């Protein structure tokens, strides 16, 4: 585990090449060097399909945003259980998540409007 907390993770015998690629990508996305490192981009892409690559990047950027948001507002990670009356925590109740997702699926429309549904003769707000 100590290898992950150092620059030696690429030499780790316990991490798979795919795991190393994920950590490498997280490092470069976090340092904002991913956009200029074609070599890193290509190495990571060898290990993940399109969907996985997008999802990996979304998770990395979500946690970067969350960390920066909390740091900027000086929100403590563990010291407080509530902020402005809102309970905070690191782990959500899986049953609550399941119920929320069931509500989302139940309210899912049969069809989403598309460009073919637009009326070209209708006035558009200017």
Backbone torsions as a table, in degrees:
resi	resn	phi	psi	omega
1	UNK	NA	-32.6	179.3
2	UNK	-60.3	-26.2	-179.7
3	UNK	-63.2	-34.7	-178.4
4	UNK	-69.1	-30.9	-178.4
5	UNK	-85.0	8.3	179.2
6	UNK	-133.1	-178.6	177.4
7	UNK	-81.8	3.1	-176.6
8	UNK	-88.5	6.8	-175.6
9	UNK	-61.8	-29.6	-179.9
10	UNK	-69.6	-17.3	177.4
11	UNK	-99.1	3.4	-176.3
12	UNK	-61.8	137.7	174.8
13	UNK	-90.0	-14.1	-177.1
14	UNK	-92.4	-18.0	-179.8
15	UNK	-97.7	140.3	176.6
16	UNK	-75.7	162.4	175.7
17	UNK	-57.0	-35.9	178.5
18	UNK	-65.5	-43.2	177.8
19	UNK	-64.5	-40.8	177.4
20	UNK	-62.0	-40.3	179.0
21	UNK	-63.5	-40.5	179.2
22	UNK	-63.8	-43.1	179.2
23	UNK	-67.5	-40.6	177.3
24	UNK	-59.4	-45.3	179.6
25	UNK	-63.6	-44.1	178.9
26	UNK	-59.0	-41.6	179.8
27	UNK	-62.2	-46.9	-176.7
28	UNK	-74.6	-34.4	175.2
29	UNK	-65.0	-44.2	-178.6
30	UNK	-63.7	-39.6	-180.0
31	UNK	-84.0	-0.2	180.0
32	UNK	61.5	33.1	176.7
33	UNK	-106.6	-4.6	-177.6
34	UNK	-61.4	-33.8	-176.1
35	UNK	-69.4	-17.2	-178.6
36	UNK	-114.3	-0.6	-176.4
37	UNK	-108.0	84.5	178.4
38	UNK	-59.5	-35.4	-179.6
39	UNK	-63.0	-41.8	178.7
40	UNK	-68.2	-45.1	179.1
41	UNK	-55.2	-49.6	-178.3
42	UNK	-66.1	-38.8	178.9
43	UNK	-62.9	-45.6	-179.2
44	UNK	-67.3	-40.5	-179.9
45	UNK	-61.8	-25.6	178.3
46	UNK	-65.7	-21.8	-173.5
47	UNK	-104.9	-10.5	-175.3
48	UNK	-134.8	139.5	174.5
49	UNK	-76.6	177.2	-174.9
50	UNK	-55.8	-48.1	-177.9
51	UNK	-64.1	-45.9	179.6
52	UNK	-61.9	-40.0	-178.8
53	UNK	-64.0	-43.2	177.7
54	UNK	-65.2	-45.3	-179.3
55	UNK	-63.5	-42.4	177.7
56	UNK	-59.3	-46.0	-179.6
57	UNK	-65.2	-38.7	177.8
58	UNK	-62.7	-43.8	179.9
59	UNK	-63.7	-44.8	-179.8
60	UNK	-61.1	-48.7	-177.2
61	UNK	-69.6	-31.4	176.0
62	UNK	-61.0	-49.0	-177.8
63	UNK	-69.7	-31.9	173.7
64	UNK	-63.1	-45.9	179.0
65	UNK	-62.0	-45.8	-178.2
66	UNK	-62.2	-43.5	178.8
67	UNK	-62.5	-45.3	-179.5
68	UNK	-65.7	-39.8	178.1
69	UNK	-60.6	-50.4	-178.5
70	UNK	-66.3	-39.1	178.1
71	UNK	-64.3	-45.1	-177.9
72	UNK	-61.7	-38.4	-179.0
73	UNK	-91.8	2.6	179.1
74	UNK	56.2	41.5	178.2
75	UNK	-83.9	120.0	-180.0
76	UNK	-69.5	150.0	-179.1
77	UNK	-78.1	-43.5	-172.6
78	UNK	-124.6	-17.3	-171.9
79	UNK	-66.9	-31.7	-175.6
80	UNK	-116.4	139.7	177.7
81	UNK	-94.5	-16.0	177.7
82	UNK	-138.4	149.8	173.0
83	UNK	-131.9	119.2	-178.1
84	UNK	51.5	39.9	177.2
85	UNK	81.4	-2.0	179.6
86	UNK	-97.7	124.3	179.1
87	UNK	-71.0	131.9	177.8
88	UNK	-115.0	158.0	177.4
89	UNK	-176.2	163.0	-178.4
90	UNK	-86.5	-24.3	-174.4
91	UNK	-120.4	125.3	177.3
92	UNK	-88.1	150.6	176.4
93	UNK	-69.0	119.8	-178.1
94	UNK	-58.1	-32.2	179.7
95	UNK	-66.9	-39.2	176.5
96	UNK	-63.5	-42.3	178.2
97	UNK	-63.4	-43.0	179.1
98	UNK	-60.2	-45.4	179.5
99	UNK	-64.2	-41.0	178.3
100	UNK	-61.8	-47.1	-179.9
101	UNK	-64.0	-36.4	176.7
102	UNK	-62.9	-40.5	177.0
103	UNK	-64.0	-41.0	178.9
104	UNK	-62.4	-46.5	-179.4
105	UNK	-64.7	-40.6	-179.8
106	UNK	-63.6	-31.5	-178.8
107	UNK	-92.8	2.5	-177.3
108	UNK	-64.4	128.2	-179.6
109	UNK	-70.5	152.4	177.0
110	UNK	-64.9	-32.4	-176.7
111	UNK	-148.9	140.7	175.1
112	UNK	-97.6	142.0	177.8
113	UNK	-62.9	145.7	178.8
114	UNK	-128.8	-179.4	-179.5
115	UNK	-57.7	-30.9	-179.5
116	UNK	-67.7	-15.1	179.6
117	UNK	-86.6	-9.3	-178.8
118	UNK	-75.6	138.4	177.1
119	UNK	-97.1	108.6	-177.4
120	UNK	-64.6	-20.9	-178.5
121	UNK	-85.1	-13.6	-178.6
122	UNK	-70.9	147.0	177.8
123	UNK	-71.4	138.2	177.4
124	UNK	-103.7	140.3	178.1
125	UNK	-61.4	140.0	-176.5
126	UNK	-103.9	NA	NA
